[in-house]
Amino acid sequence: MPLTREFKDTVMSRVQRDPEFRTELIVEATNAFLDDDVETGKALLRDYLNATELMPQIAKELGLNEKSIRRMLGPSGNPTIKNFARLLKACSKAEHVKLEVCSH
């Protein structure tokens, strides 16, 4: 089921005003990736980057073109594990979050 524009606008608005929500997007993107749900992980990172407007900064930091990152995180994108990990690291750094794997 496609998301409505209103829902996306609500998410984007919350990302811009709520640092904890931004952090959770990064954590959930990581968890999705580790659970082999790459599509959800890509979508969450894409939402984070679009809402925070950090795409130019992250692209520069990683030495990648913004369009390449957008394609990588798009519905038909297929990021390498190296690029996905680098993106997660850069996003978590921007939010001052340390990602760790914990077993339950």
N, C-alpha and C positions, 0 to 999 in steps of 0.2 A: 504494500500500500504506500503510495507516494505521500510525502509529508506536505502539509499545506503551507502556503506562504506565511500565514499567521503564526504557525508553530515555529517555523524557522526564524521569523522575526523575534519571537519571544525568547528563543534560545540565544540568539545573537545579542539581544539586549541584556540578558542575564550574564552572559560571558563578559560583556563590557563593564558591568558594575559589581561583579561578585568574584573576588579572587579565589575563594574556595571552590566555586563552580568550575573555574578555569583549571584549577589543579585536578579536580575530579575528571574532567574531560581527558586530561593527559593520562591519568591513572587508568581510566576505563579503556582508553585506546591501547594502552600497554596490555591490560588484561585480555582484551579482545584478541589482540595479536597472539598472545601466548596461548589462548584457547583455540587457535586456528580459525578465528573469525576475522580475517584480514579486511574484508569489506567494511565491517563496522569500525575497525581500528582506523582505516583510511578516512572514513566519513567523519569520525570524531576529530581527528587531526585537522582535516580540511575545515570543519566548523570552527575549531579553535583558531587556526591561522587566519581565516576570513574575518572572524569577529574581533580578534585582537589587532588586526592589521599588521602583524609581525612578519608577513611573508617576505618583504624586501630584506629585512634584517636577518632572518633565518637563512634566506637564499645566499646572502653575502657571506655569512658566517660559514656556511657549508661549501661555498665556492660553486654553487649551482645556479642555474637560471630559474627565475620564478616560474616560467612556463613549464619547465621540466618538473618542478615540484607539483604544480597543479595537475599535470598529466599523470604523474606518479600516484597522486592521491585521488584521481578521478575514478569513476565507476569501472572503466576498462583498464586502469593503470595496474601495473604489476611491479611494485618496487622490490628491489633486492633487499635482503635482510639487512645488509650493510647500510643502505640508504634509509630504510625504515628506522633502524636503530639510531642512526645519526640524527634523524628528524626528532625522534622521541627525546634524545639527549638534549638537543638544542631547545626544544619547547620546554622541557623540564627546567633547564638552566634559566630560561627567561622568567619562569615563575618561581625560581629559587626552591625547586623541589628535587629531592633525591629519590630516585626510583630504586626499589629493592624487591627481590623476589623472596616471598615468605611461604613456607608450607603451612597448611592448616591441619 
